[in-house]
Amino acid sequence: MTGPNAMNQQSDILETSFDMLIDVEPGEVAAGGALVLRCAARATPGRDLRGQSVQILDDTGSTVGSLTFSMLDGATNTTEPGTFAAPTKLGSHGWRAVFAGAPEGHAPGGEAIHDFFFTVVAHRASVLVWGAPSAIAAGQSFTVTLGLKCSGGCDMAGRKIQITDASGAEVAMVQMGADQLHGTSGLHETKVTLQAPAEVSRQTWQARIARDDAEPPHEAATAAFGLNFVAPPEHRIEITVLDAETKAPLRGASITAHPFSATTNAEGVASMMVCAGSYTVWVSAAGHDPVCKYLDMSGDHTSVAELSPEAKEDPDAFYY
């Protein structure tokens, strides 16, 4: 249709137009997590909707909350962000926003409807392994620390972590306790004692938690960790570490004869067992220059290492 009547009909349509949009963050949300919604509505001609509310219905048709228009920018009304609890059921979900104050003629009874969608996913679990000795005597027991954390901050006490060796065989099943690592939020930790294989080798073991579909569901997670199994050490290295100027013992100094290492005690003494052979031994401490010793270990070794304090830079010096 053309001509004045068509133009008048188009004008009538524009006068009753009403558009509504829901912004969803995030589009992929953890089960039971926070779903942030914001509504924007535009009417032609412009209308002030501040103080009026949009009802939010879940995929069962139940009302889970509302958003209230609070801002007007030209013809666009927007709400403040509202936080809703996401469902715990995994998969795609379709919710509906309903506004009963739309202009007559836009929808039956002046009710505007906007359907929006998001996806619910399982919580991510993170498995950590630390504290394994740098060298482990073949056939001997050793200890590592396991850590477990949920992306949603869930209490992971009681969850089980399986430890498998390089062949995939289970060597331990560990149940996480309530203890959490000091200074962290939600990182559960527990120590576990494991048995080294009889053969000398370098191996990669794994710690894994299985998928759990209980509410809220958690994804499976795996952490690989390397282990160095060596022949049983035969000889002892004992080094006393002193400040070269004050002769005071240095606590916390590091002694490294790869793959073996030790740390000095309050008396500045570090002791470790090593296999027979030749080693480059590094001695280091914070604020001091490191020193290096070359040792041929066919027997025990005891010595003193004196570390010079690091030279302080002269702020007035010129460098070329």
N, C-alpha and C positions, 0 to 999 in steps of 0.2 A: 504494500500500500504506500502511495506517495501523496504529497500535498499537505495542506494545513491539518487535516484530521490525523494523519500519521504523526506529524510533529507533536500535536497535542497528546496523542496516546503515548509517545516516547517520553514526554515530559511527565505524564502521570506515573510511568514506571520508575523514572528516576526519583520522583518525590517519595516513593515508598521503598526504595532500595535500602538494604541493610546487610552488611557483611560482618561476620564474626570469625575470629581465628584464635586458636589455642597454641601457644608456644610451649613445647614439652622439653624439659631438660632433666636428666639425659634421655636420649631416645632409647638407649639400652641401659637398663637399671638393674642393680642386684636385687634378688628376691627380698622383699620386705624393706628395701631401702627407701631413701628419700626421693620422691618424684616432685619436681618443682614445676608448677603450671602458672602461666600468665595469659590473660585474655585481652584481646584488642577487638574493638567493634567500631565500625564506621557507618554512619547513617547519612543519607542524602535526602533533604538538606541536613546539615549538622544538628545533632541533638546532644544535650548534656545529660549523660546517664549516671553521673556521679551519685553514689549512695545506693544504686541499684545492684542487684546481685545476679550472678550466673551460677546455677546449680551444676554440680559435677556428679555424674552417675557412672558407676563401674559397669563391667560387662555383664552383670546380673540384673542391671536396672536399678540397683540400690543407690541412694544418695550417699556420697562419701564426704561431701563438704561443699563449700561455695567460694566464689571469688567476687569481691565487691569492687565496682568501678570507683576509682579515686582520682584519676587524672584525665584532663581534657586538653588535647593539643589540636586546635583547628576542629576538624570533624571527627577526629579519632579519640575514642575513649579507651583507657587502659586500666587494668587492675594492678595492684601490687602483687609480687610473686607469692603464691601460696604453696605450702609444702604438704604433700599427701604421702601416705604409706603405700608403697607399691605392693601388688599381690605377691604371694609366695609361690604361686604356680608358675612354672617355667613356660616360656613361649610368648607368642604375640597376643596382645590384649587391645581391645577396642573400647574406649570410654566415650562418653557423650557429655557435651556442654549444652545446657538448656537455659535460654534467656526468655522470660515471659513478657518482657517489655518492648519487644520489637514492634515497629510500625505496623498498623493494620494493613493487610494485603500482602505482606511479605510471606507470611505463613499462616496456616489456620489458627485462629485465635490469637494472632500476634505473637506466636512462640517461635523463636529462632533456635535452630539446632545445629551443632557442629560436632561431628565425630572425629576423634583423633586416636592415634595408635602409638604404641610403644612396645618394647620387647623386654621381658624379664629373664635374666640370666642367673646362673648359680653364682654364689660367692666364690671369689678366688682365694685359694689357700696357698701360703708360701712356706716351703720347707727349707730350713737352713741347717748346715752342719759346720761346726768349727771346733777348734781345739785339738785336732788330731796331732800326735807327735810327728815331727819331721822325719824321724826314722823309727821304725818299729821292729824289734827283734822277732824274727820268724818263729812261730810257734808260741809266742808269748801273748798275754792279754794286754789290751790297751783301752783307753777311754776317750770318747768324743762327746761333744755336747750337741744335742738336737734342739732346734727351735721351730716353732709353728705359730703362724699368724694368719688371721682372716682379714680380708680386705674390708669387711663390714664391721670389724671389731668384735666378732662373736667370741664367746668363751670357748676355747678349744680344749679345755681340760677333759680328759677321758677319751679323746681321739687317739687312734692308733697309727703309729708309723712303722712300716716294714723296712728292715734293712736287708739288702741283698748283696752278695759278693759279685766278683767279676763274671762268674758263670751264670748269674741270675738266681742262684739258690738262696733261700731265706736263711739268714744267720741270726736274726733277732726280730721280735715284734714288741714294740715299746709303746706303752700307754702314757700319754702326756698327763702330767700332774697340773696342779693349780698354780705352781710357781711361775712367776713372770720375771724376765730379765730386768734388773734394776735400771731405771732411767728410760724404759721403753713403755709404749702403750700397747698392750695386748699381745706382746711377744712371749709366748710360753716357752720355757726351757726345761730340759731334763738331761741328765748325764746317763750314758749307757756304756757298759764294759763289753768289749768284743774280743774275739779270739783271732789272732793272726794265723794265716796258713803256715804250713811247715816249710814251704819253698820260698827262696829269696826271689822277689819280684816286685815290679811296680804294677799296681792294680787300681782300677776305678770301681768303686762301690756306689750303691745308690740308696737313698732314703726316699720312700714314697708313701703318700697317703692316698687311699682309694677314694673314688667319688662317693659322696654321701647324699642320698636323696631325702633325708629327714629334713624337716623345716627348721631353719632355712637350708636349702641344699647347698653343697659345696663341691667345687670341681676337684678332680684328682690333681695332684702336684708331685713333682719329683725333683730331687736335688742330687747331683753327682758329686762325689768327693774322691780325690786321689790319695792313695796310701802307698808308702814306700817301705816294703818289708826287706830287712837286711839280715845278714848273718849275725848271730848273737855277739854283742860287743865283748872284747876281751881285755881292753886296757882303759885306764882312767886318765883323763886330763883334768887337772885341778889348777886353776889360775886365780891369783889374788890381784884385783885391779885397784890401783891407787891413783890419786891425783899427783901428778909429777911435781907440783910446787909445794903443796901442803902435806903430802904423804898420807892424806886422809883416805880411808876406803871409799870406793864408789859403789853405792848400792844401785841395783837395776841395770848394771852394765851388761852388754850382750857378748857372749862368746859363741862363735860359729865356726864349726869345722864340718862343712857340708857333707852329709845331710844332718849332722848332729848339731845341737845348740843347747845353751844353758844361760841362766841369768844369775848375776851375783846377788848374794844375800846382804844383810846389814853389815857384815864384816868385809864385804867386797870380794867374797870367795864364790866362785862358780865351779861346779864339778860335773863331769859327764863321762859316761862310758862310750868308747868308740871301738870299731873293728881295727885289726892290724892294717897298716898301710900308711901312705904319705898324705898329709893334710896341709892345706893353707888355712891357718887359724886367724880369724879377724876378731879383734877386741874393740868394742865401741861403747861410748857412753854419751849421753846428752851434754852438749856444751864442751866437748873435748874432741881432739883430733884422734881418729882411730889409729891403731897399730896392727901390724901383721906379723905373724910368726909362722915359720915353716917347720913342721914336725914330722919325723919318721917314727910312727908308733909301732915299736916292737916290744914296748913295755910301758909302764905307767910314766906319767909326766907331771911334774909340779913346778910352777914358776910364778913370777910376779911380773905384771905388766903395768907400767906407769904411763898414764895418758896426760898429755899437755893440754891445758885449757885453750880453747879456740881464741885466736887473736881477735881483739875488738877493732872494728873499723874506726878510723879517725874521721869524724864528720867534717873536719877542716882540711883534710888531705885532698890533693888534686890527682886525678887518674888520667893517664894518657893512653 
